[in-house]
Amino acid sequence: MGAASRPLTILITGFGPFPGAPFNPTGALVEHLTRIRRPALAVTERIGRVFPTSYAILDHDFPDLLTKHRPDIVLMFGLAGRTRHIRVETTARNVLSASLPDVTGARPAQTRLAVAGPATLRTAAPCHRFLHAAKAARMPAALSRDAGRYLCNALYWRALDAVAERGGPKLAVFIHVPKVRRHSIPRARLRRRTMTMADLCRAGEAILRATIAAA
């Protein structure tokens, strides 16, 4: 296949369960986004990966995927259980919390992702496009400059660092999602509007399309 006809390669990632979150909706979201068939997605090759919520992925699983697939875009999703809206993350911080164990019980050996690195890395992706895409899909959303101190932030840092490398991805995007209901509940039984898995898939697809347009 010639360079002119090469599909846009998108690595789409999520996480499995972790302490305090026995159900992580990003796994089902990644599966949805890699399987859907739409005319706007025909020009893409989508590779999905749901990582175990383990610090080991940072230096093994993730860089191995980048080397193997050489994606043009890395679109990452993570769960932010304390928020009620979608967060489009603009910045990754050079920090890890030694008090937060992963799914294996392990804690990071150091509190910085790059000892000699800057305090923050900021994405060059047009985050306002992704924000508008989520809102157009009728979901509450906001920009965020704090991706936390856990694996979501760490993975985002690694992805943004890869963008800066020769031959690395063109764009790295991280989206935090809130908790959702696994199953539908009759609207009459709901006391307040709660995001469902169907809502999340609709918003995720809108963000995916906006990411493709940005690339």
Secondary structure as UniProt FT lines:
FT   HELIX           3..5
FT   STRAND          8..15
FT   TURN            19..20
FT   HELIX           26..35
FT   HELIX           39..41
FT   TURN            42..43
FT   STRAND          44..51
FT   HELIX           55..58
FT   TURN            59..60
FT   HELIX           61..69
FT   STRAND          73..79
FT   TURN            81..82
FT   STRAND          86..89
FT   STRAND          91..93
FT   TURN            98..99
FT   TURN            103..104
FT   TURN            115..116
FT   STRAND          120..122
FT   HELIX           127..136
FT   TURN            137..138
FT   STRAND          141..144
FT   HELIX           151..163
FT   TURN            166..167
FT   STRAND          171..177
FT   HELIX           187..189
FT   HELIX           197..214
//
